[in-house]
Amino acid sequence: MSLTVCVAPANTVAYPNGGGHLWVYLHWALALKALGCRVIWLEGLDVDDNDTSPAGRRRRRGGAASDCVAALKGRLASFGLADTLALYAIGGGTVPDEVAQGCLDLNAAAEADLLLNLWHSAPAGVVGRFRRTAFIDTDPGLLQIWMTTGAVQLARHDLYFTIGETVGTPAARFPDGGRTWVHTVPPVYLPEWPCVPEALGGAAPPPYTTVAHWWGGTFEFNGTTFSNEKRASFLEYQDLPRCTPVSLELAVCLAEFHEEYRRLLEPKGWRLREAWDVTATPDAYRTYVQRSRGEFSCAKPAYISLETAWVSDRTLCYLASGRPAVVQHTGLSQFLPDAQGLFRFRSLDEAVRALAAAEADYERHGRAARALVEEHFDARRVVASVLERALGRQARSAA
């Protein structure tokens, strides 16, 4: 009999324009499906039954929540996951019938053999409903600090995975948050991310691109202020286009601040796109990545300082597509290269040299990029390993 695995994403239902955000969890869900598991996609809705305001009454009648749920179901349907969506009310209330129509509820989801929870704020009362639970940490270093300071109250799970190579080891530059951590790499579902040839015929090669959020705030720990903002890192490299002939483009969620940053960055040689215009759906996000020459991206300053060897699932999508990636160094790694398909830089000069090296032997680095993902990040192998460790003999017998 096949396993039923419930995947709990970090609030994709409330972010219908986040095509890249949705892919973080699609990689897990599609791999589970390919492994023969029945998949449930569990989302929490912010529903307040005690809110008697007009806005509260509108939410209980459906309103914007029903639109978000319908949008998510449509996205999932494109990948054969239309009937997997389950909903619960985050505050313990009731999901309105108009919103919940055609969806599973928490009772049905909790019958799963395993909860794979990728949201650090999932309520303890929800996590505790499942017979077996595993948490997947995608914010290594940051999460453990937030847990230590009390900023995040992570519910108890049976097993804790992290994509940070140093988390919970003597090499960590931060505490473990009182948990024992097992390392896993982030997965990429390769059948949906094939290696594609670069489009030819243009007057010039397409740009190196990336997709990012600009803000994220700061936090304090042991007298040190850590920045969680991509903006801070990119502004340190704002003069890069003047140092390289390679075209560079940023797709960033800027909303009303788009014009302000366009005036700052475009005179320096950057092209600025509004992310919601070009990557709002999973298909649009994939097309944007695969039409790029490669990726150039900075990391949040906190990831650089904490040195967990964090790598973005977005970068892995570029690599899987056969696109070299030039990204900021986030710590020594056992398997991430610094200059072979994936280039990791520490300074402006290193970034310039990395872009030049990628262009000097572009086809070879494209092949190396794909080979790296096939060797280490193939979602079917990654997720199978997580299931094996989370369920042991039960996973083997159901395979």
GIJO-V432553 format. One record per pair of residues at least 12 apart in sequence whose C-alpha atoms are under 10 Angstrom apart, sorted by the first residue. I is the first residue (numbers start at 0). GAP is how many residues later the second one is. Records with the same first field share a line. If there is no record, write none. Layout:
# GIJO-V432553
I = GAP, GAP
This chain:
# GIJO-V432553
0 = 35, 36, 396, 397, 398
1 = 33, 34, 35, 36, 111, 393, 395, 396, 397
2 = 29, 30, 32, 33, 34, 35, 36, 109, 110, 111, 384, 391, 392, 394, 395, 396
3 = 28, 29, 32, 33, 34, 35, 36, 105, 106, 107, 108, 109, 110, 111
4 = 24, 27, 28, 32, 33, 34, 35, 36, 104, 105, 106, 107, 108, 109, 110, 111, 127, 128, 382
5 = 23, 26, 31, 32, 33, 34, 35, 36, 78, 79, 80, 103, 104, 105, 106, 107, 108, 109, 110, 111, 124, 127
6 = 18, 19, 21, 22, 25, 32, 33, 34, 35, 36, 77, 78, 79, 102, 105, 107, 108, 109, 110, 111, 112, 127
7 = 17, 21, 32, 33, 34, 35, 36, 78, 107, 108, 109, 110, 111, 112, 114, 119, 127, 128
8 = 12, 13, 15, 16, 17, 19, 20, 32, 33, 34, 35, 107, 108, 109, 110, 111, 113, 127
9 = 12, 14, 15, 32, 33, 34, 107, 108, 109, 110, 111, 112
10 = 31, 32, 33, 34, 107, 108, 110, 111
11 = 12, 13, 30, 31, 32, 56, 57, 60
12 = 29, 30, 31, 32, 52, 53, 54, 55, 56, 57, 58, 59, 60, 74
13 = 29, 30, 31, 32, 50, 51, 53, 54, 55, 57, 58
14 = 53, 56, 57, 265
15 = 51, 52, 53, 54, 55, 56, 59, 260, 264, 265
16 = 51, 54, 55, 258, 259, 260, 261, 262, 263, 264, 265
17 = 235, 257, 258, 261, 262, 263, 264, 267
18 = 56, 256, 257, 259, 260, 261, 262, 263, 264, 265, 266, 267
19 = 191, 192, 255, 259, 260, 261, 262, 263, 264, 265, 266, 269, 293, 294, 297
20 = 258, 259, 260, 261, 264, 292, 293
21 = 50, 53, 54, 258, 259, 260, 263
22 = 165, 166, 258, 259, 260, 262, 263, 290, 291, 294
23 = 94, 114, 162, 163, 164, 288, 289, 290
24 = 16, 93, 162, 163
25 = 15, 50, 53, 55, 161, 162, 163, 166, 256
26 = 159, 160, 161, 162, 163, 165, 166, 286, 351, 352, 353, 356
27 = 88, 90, 158, 159, 160, 161, 351, 352, 354, 355
28 = 12, 47, 50, 52, 55, 87, 160, 350, 354
29 = 49, 50, 51, 158, 159, 160, 161, 162, 349, 350, 353
30 = 156, 157, 158, 159, 160, 347, 348, 349, 350, 351, 352, 353
31 = 157, 347, 348, 351, 352, 355
32 = 47, 48, 347
33 = 155, 345, 346
34 = 345, 346, 348, 349, 363, 364
35 = 362, 363
36 = 361, 362
37 = 43, 46, 74, 75
38 = 42, 44, 45, 46, 70, 73
39 = 41, 43, 44, 45, 46, 64, 68, 69, 70, 72, 75
40 = 35, 40, 41, 42, 43, 44, 45, 46, 62, 63, 68, 74, 75
41 = 42, 43, 44, 45, 46, 61, 62, 63, 64, 67, 68, 73, 74, 75
42 = 26, 42, 43, 44, 45, 46, 47, 62, 63, 76, 79
43 = 42, 43, 44, 45, 46, 47, 48, 51, 62, 78, 79, 82
44 = 20, 23, 24, 42, 43, 44, 45, 46, 47, 48, 49, 50, 54
45 = 13, 19, 42, 43, 44, 45, 46, 47, 48, 49
46 = 12, 13, 18, 41, 42, 43, 44, 45, 46, 47, 48, 49
47 = 12, 41, 42, 43, 44, 45, 46, 47
48 = 40, 42, 43, 44, 45, 46, 47
49 = 43
58 = 36, 37, 39, 40
59 = 34, 35, 36, 37, 38, 39
60 = 34, 35, 36, 37, 38
61 = 33, 34, 35, 36, 37, 38
62 = 33, 35, 36
63 = 35
64 = 30, 31, 33, 34, 35
65 = 30, 31, 32, 33, 34, 35
66 = 32
67 = 31
68 = 16, 18, 30, 31, 32, 34
69 = 29, 30, 31, 32
70 = 210
71 = 13, 209
72 = 12, 29, 30
74 = 206, 207, 208
75 = 206
77 = 204, 205
78 = 113, 203
81 = 20, 21
82 = 19, 20, 21
83 = 18, 19, 20, 25
84 = 15, 17, 18, 19, 20, 24
85 = 14, 16, 17, 18, 19, 20, 21, 22, 23
86 = 12, 13, 14, 16, 17, 18, 19, 20, 21, 22
87 = 12, 16, 17, 18, 19, 21, 38
88 = 16, 17, 37
89 = 31, 32, 33, 35, 36
90 = 32
91 = 31, 33, 34
105 = 20, 23, 24
106 = 19, 22, 23
108 = 20, 21
109 = 16, 17, 18, 19, 20, 21, 22
110 = 18, 19, 20
111 = 17, 18, 19, 20, 21
112 = 17, 18, 19, 20, 278, 281, 282
113 = 16, 17, 18, 19, 20, 273, 276, 277
114 = 12, 13, 14, 15, 16, 17, 18, 19, 20, 42, 43, 275
115 = 16, 17, 18, 19, 20, 41, 43, 44, 45, 270, 271, 274
116 = 16, 17, 18, 19, 20, 40, 43, 44
117 = 16, 17, 18, 19, 20, 43
118 = 16, 17, 18, 19, 35
119 = 15, 16, 17, 18, 19, 23, 27, 32, 33, 34, 35
120 = 31, 32, 33, 34
121 = 31, 32, 33
122 = 30, 31, 32, 33
123 = 29, 30, 31, 32, 33
124 = 30, 31
125 = 29
126 = 28, 29, 30
127 = 27, 28, 29
129 = 27
130 = 27
131 = 25, 26, 27, 258, 259
132 = 23, 24, 25, 26, 27, 257, 258
133 = 22, 23, 24, 25, 26, 27, 252, 253, 255, 256, 257
134 = 19, 20, 21, 22, 23, 24, 25, 26, 27, 46, 255
135 = 23, 24, 25, 26, 27, 45, 46, 47, 48, 50, 250
136 = 23, 24, 25, 26, 27, 30, 44, 45, 46, 47, 49
137 = 23, 24, 25, 26, 46, 47, 48, 172, 173, 174, 175
138 = 23, 24, 25, 164, 169, 171, 173
139 = 21, 22, 23, 24, 25, 26, 27, 28, 34, 36, 163, 166, 167, 168, 169, 170
140 = 21, 22, 23, 24, 25, 26, 27, 31, 32, 33, 34, 35, 36, 161, 162, 164, 165, 166, 167, 169
141 = 32, 77, 84, 86, 160, 161, 164, 166
142 = 19, 32, 33, 34
143 = 23, 24, 30, 31, 32, 33, 34, 35
144 = 29, 30, 31, 32, 74, 75, 76, 77
145 = 31, 73, 74, 75
146 = 28, 29, 30, 31, 32
147 = 26, 27, 28, 29, 30, 73
148 = 28, 71, 72, 73
149 = 27
150 = 68
153 = 23
155 = 23
156 = 22
157 = 232, 233
158 = 20, 21, 22, 23, 230, 231, 232
159 = 19, 20, 21, 22, 23, 24, 230
160 = 18, 19, 20, 21, 22, 23, 24, 225, 228, 229
161 = 18, 19, 20, 21, 22, 23, 24, 148
162 = 18, 19, 20, 21, 22, 23, 24, 145, 146, 147, 148, 149
163 = 17, 18, 19, 20, 21, 22, 139, 142, 143, 144, 145, 146, 147, 166, 167, 169
164 = 16, 17, 18, 19, 20, 142, 143, 144, 145, 166, 167, 168, 169
165 = 15, 17, 140, 141, 142, 143, 144, 165, 166, 167
166 = 13, 14, 15, 16, 139, 140, 141, 142
167 = 12, 13, 14, 15
168 = 12, 13
170 = 136, 137
171 = 134, 135, 136
172 = 132, 133, 134, 135
173 = 47, 48, 132, 133, 134
181 = 204, 207
182 = 203
183 = 193, 198, 199, 201, 202
184 = 125, 126, 128, 191, 192, 193, 194, 197, 198, 201
185 = 124, 125, 126, 127, 130, 190, 191, 192, 193, 196, 197
186 = 126, 129, 130, 186, 189, 190, 191, 192, 193, 194, 195, 196
187 = 125, 126, 128, 129, 131, 132, 185, 186, 188, 189, 190, 191, 192, 193, 194, 195
188 = 128, 131, 184, 185, 188, 189, 190, 191, 192, 193, 194
189 = 127, 130, 131, 180, 183, 184, 187, 188, 189, 190
190 = 129, 187, 188
191 = 91, 94, 125, 128, 129
192 = 93, 97, 123, 124, 125, 126, 127, 128, 129
193 = 96, 123, 125, 126, 127, 128, 176
194 = 95, 122, 123, 124, 125, 126, 127, 128, 171, 172, 174, 175, 176
195 = 94, 95, 124, 125, 126, 127, 170
196 = 93, 94, 124, 125, 126, 166, 169
197 = 92, 93, 94, 95, 96, 123, 124, 125, 165
198 = 91, 92, 93, 94
203 = 43
204 = 41, 42, 87, 88
205 = 40, 41, 42, 43, 85, 86, 87, 88
206 = 39, 40, 41, 42, 43, 63, 64, 84, 85, 86, 87, 88, 89
207 = 38, 39, 40, 41, 42, 81, 83, 84, 85, 86, 87, 88, 89, 115, 116, 117, 118, 147
208 = 38, 39, 40, 41, 42, 61, 62, 63, 64, 79, 80, 82, 83, 84, 85, 86, 87, 88, 109, 116, 117
209 = 38, 39, 40, 41, 42, 65, 78, 79, 82, 84, 85, 86, 87, 88, 104, 105, 108, 115, 117
210 = 38, 39, 40, 41, 42, 62, 63, 64, 65, 67, 68, 74, 77, 78, 84, 85, 86, 103, 104
211 = 18, 19, 38, 39, 40, 41, 42, 62, 63, 85, 86, 87, 102
212 = 16, 17, 18, 38, 39, 40, 41, 62
213 = 14, 15, 16, 17, 18, 19, 20, 37, 38, 39, 40, 86
214 = 12, 13, 14, 15, 16, 17, 38, 39, 85
215 = 12, 13, 14, 15, 16, 84
216 = 12, 13
217 = 83, 84
218 = 83
224 = 77
225 = 74, 75, 76, 77, 79, 80
226 = 73, 74, 75, 76, 77, 78
227 = 71, 72, 73, 74, 75
228 = 70, 71, 72, 73
229 = 22, 67, 68, 69, 70, 71, 72
230 = 21, 67, 68, 69, 70
231 = 66, 67, 68, 69
232 = 64, 65, 66, 67, 68, 69, 71, 95
233 = 16, 63, 64, 65, 66, 67
234 = 29, 30, 63
235 = 62, 111, 112
236 = 60, 61, 110, 111, 114
237 = 26, 27, 28, 30, 31, 32, 110
238 = 26, 28, 29, 30, 31, 109
239 = 28, 29, 30, 108, 109, 111, 112
240 = 24, 25, 26, 27, 28, 29, 30, 111
241 = 25, 26, 27, 28, 110
242 = 26, 105, 106, 108, 109, 110
243 = 25, 107, 108, 109, 111, 112
244 = 24, 107, 110, 111
245 = 23, 47, 106, 109, 110, 113
246 = 22, 23, 24, 46, 49
247 = 21, 22, 23, 24, 44, 45, 46, 47, 48, 49
248 = 17, 20, 21, 22, 23, 24, 43, 46, 47, 48
249 = 15, 20, 21, 22, 23, 24, 25, 45, 46, 47
250 = 20, 21, 22, 23, 24, 25, 26, 27, 28, 37
251 = 20, 21, 22, 23, 24, 25, 26, 27
252 = 20, 21, 22, 23, 24
253 = 18, 19, 20, 21, 22
254 = 19, 20, 21
257 = 14, 15, 16
258 = 13
284 = 29, 32
285 = 28, 31, 32, 35
287 = 30
288 = 25, 26, 28, 29, 30, 32, 34
289 = 27, 28, 29, 30, 31, 32, 33
290 = 27, 30, 32
291 = 26, 29, 31, 32
292 = 25, 29, 30, 31, 32, 66, 69, 73
293 = 21, 24, 25, 27, 28, 29, 30, 31, 32, 47, 48, 61, 64, 65, 68, 72
294 = 19, 20, 21, 22, 23, 24, 28, 29, 30, 31, 32, 47, 48, 60
295 = 19, 28, 29, 30, 31, 32, 47, 48, 55, 58, 59
296 = 15, 18, 28, 29, 30, 31, 47, 48, 54
297 = 28, 29, 30, 31, 32, 46, 47, 48
298 = 12, 13, 28, 29, 30, 31
299 = 28, 30
300 = 27, 29
301 = 28
302 = 25, 26, 27, 28
303 = 24, 25, 26, 27, 42
304 = 24, 25, 26
305 = 24, 25
306 = 22, 23, 24, 25, 26
307 = 21, 22, 23, 24, 25
308 = 20, 21, 22, 23, 24, 25, 26, 27
309 = 19, 20, 21, 22, 23, 26
310 = 16, 17, 18, 19, 20, 22, 25
311 = 15
312 = 64
314 = 12, 27
315 = 26, 53, 54, 56, 57, 61
316 = 52, 53, 56
317 = 24, 48, 51, 52, 55
318 = 22, 23, 46, 47, 48, 49, 50, 51, 52, 53, 54, 55
319 = 46, 47, 48, 49, 50, 51, 52, 53, 54, 57, 58
320 = 45, 46, 48, 49, 52
321 = 19, 40, 41, 42, 43, 44, 45, 46, 47, 48, 49, 50, 51
322 = 18, 19, 35, 39, 40, 42, 43, 44, 45, 46, 47
323 = 15, 16, 17, 18, 19, 31, 34, 35, 38, 39, 40, 41, 42, 43, 44, 45, 46
324 = 14, 15, 16, 17, 18, 19, 29, 30, 33, 40, 41, 44
325 = 12, 13, 15, 16, 17, 18, 19, 24, 25, 26, 28, 29, 32
326 = 15, 16, 17, 18, 19, 24, 27
327 = 15, 16, 17, 18, 19, 22, 23
328 = 14, 15, 16, 17, 18
329 = 14, 15, 16
330 = 13
334 = 37, 40, 41
335 = 36, 40
336 = 32, 35
337 = 16
338 = 15, 18, 19, 26, 29
339 = 14, 17, 18, 24, 25, 26, 27, 28, 29, 32
340 = 16, 17, 20, 21, 22, 23, 24, 25, 26, 27, 28, 29, 30, 31
341 = 12, 16, 23, 24, 26, 27, 28, 30
342 = 12, 14, 15, 22, 26
383 = 12, 15
